[in-house]
Amino acid sequence: MTDYSPLPRELAEPKPATEATKRVNQTFLDRLDFSDRQSFEDAGRGFIATLDPMTIPHDRAPDRAAFDLSQFGFLEGDAADTVNPSLWRQSQLNAMHHGLYEVVDGIYQIRSFDIANMTLIRGDTGWIIIDPLTSSETSRAGLKLANEKLGERPVVAIIHTHSHADHFAGVMGVVTHEQVESGEVTVIAPEHYVNEALSENVLAGNVMGRRATYMYGNLLSPSPTGFVSTGLGAALSMGSTGFVVPNDIISETGEKRVVDGVEIEFQMTPGTEAPAEMVFYFPQFKALCMSEITSHHLHNVYTPRGAQVRDALAWNAQINESIDLFGDRLEVEFASHHWPIWGRENVVRYLKKQRDLYKYIHDQTLRLANKGYVKEEIAEQIKLPDSLGCEFYNRDYYGTLHHNARAVYVKYLGFFDGNPAHLYPLPPGESAKRYVDYMGGADTIVEKAKAAFAEGDYRWVAEVVNHVVMTDPEHFEARALLADTFEQLGYQSESGPWRNFFLCGTLELRDGLPKGSSFGATESMARSIPLENLFLTLAVRLNGPAADGIELHLNLDFGDGHTATMSVENSVLQAFEGRHHPSPTATLKISLIDYKLMMMRLTDAMTLLEEKRLEIEGDAAALAQLAGLFDNFERRFPIVTPRPAW
Ligand SMILES: [Zn+2]
């Protein structure tokens, strides 16, 4: 059993900010220059129109919006004491500046119709669209607004800056598969885009998706005690998603294209913010698109939703290269999040300080690591110089100095700190039981922790009371105290993701696990996923212990000589295209798309057999046996409470 009872109502109410939290938040007001309103000027510049109310309906779920900013009126005025004032400022910049904006004549942006921006470039005959958002609903609404206000034009090209879903998953709102397959619409993307988009978001997709709900705060309601921002953008849309395979791949810095009369010069920036990414320059507009390499915050060298650690040194080098390649030609810089910066000097100063931000974190982390400090000690002592740290665009709104320093450590040294006491640890549930026992039992711990809470020692309370909750999630007092503790830590966080993580923890400790279904694929995903990637995801779903002792080989015949073989042996699924096993358990004649739909559980073998879309030679039972070996992943597994025994 993984679920647990909700807390009684009187223990589960949102709490006001404590005096300790107010004191922490005051230090931000003291250090930063809130009279500097340049960002507000830039975020409002070139405004053309927006939606009123700012609500975009969901295509298939009439009861909820795909994107909704209509509840953010509370952000007007001074910061509530339940929100870090620096994050409040960033939230105002994100949520209160939505709509269609002109960057320069011919370049327009849809901002805060989603977490990212969609940029439209006016070509000779149509629109070149950069990054069609996360949901088809939001990208379609953005394109519609642009067409209404700027004149109706067809979409002639799409550029995906990188392999993250907030820059491609809304693509079906602006294009059809047929338009891409026929070549009517050019879809440009960086080298390795398809592989990275599918592997980064699919192989570990379920766990990342669950953690992303914490990071982006999808389950929190907008309010001064709840959701205020993702830091990266106003909020993440929750609509219909899709994917198209690009028909023009950029692989080298210096490559150029002329698309619908618009010249574009590309710079490859892989292995930094995303594994596949590029930035580009429009000479006719003297405009540089920095994609997500620079933004108005410190980005994530490690993203708390979970991903491989990124390379801070490469990040620094690539921003430097952008300055070298385009710094003396540009007049404006825009990106896939936040607002543009106008004026060559302003842009170059900004690019240099973003560059130096990553270099500083990289160098100083390794300096301290080489002195023997472990990652938590480094994170605690590393501080930015004022010249970097007091620039609002270098603040912790998305990544934080604290977790990015730990990330640099892990990039170079891995998760182990060299201390053998940490080489062979007990799993959290097991150590928690022993901690609770050694510390005098749950009630004693909670009494002591309440005193620490009263003193504002929230980080320590979180660490200790977590052991009690991991041992006994039905200990209401412990759960309530841990929820209240996360809440104050959330109120203090300058980072949107940190606030969201803390407040989602609070929510689930108070209310129980959210309802959720198993991870579900879509037909659009099935159409797009390359067979090789599908095989990789199937192998990840194979339950190794359940497959112990089983050996089966399926030959697949997709027609037109396209073959593959898929085997389970040694509890491992191996699959190879263009091959057949010499003595198969069964051979399947099936179209590629039907095979994908079947393996992604969007249809089943019985239906396909009845409709004569599948023929099986050999042992038909093997197919059923194989289907029984795959795990289904629970979407809403426990994070702040114990996982089920295994
Ligand atoms: Zn993004």
Residues whose N, C-alpha, C, O or C-beta is under 5 A from the ligand:
A	BS01	ZN	A116 H164 D166 E292
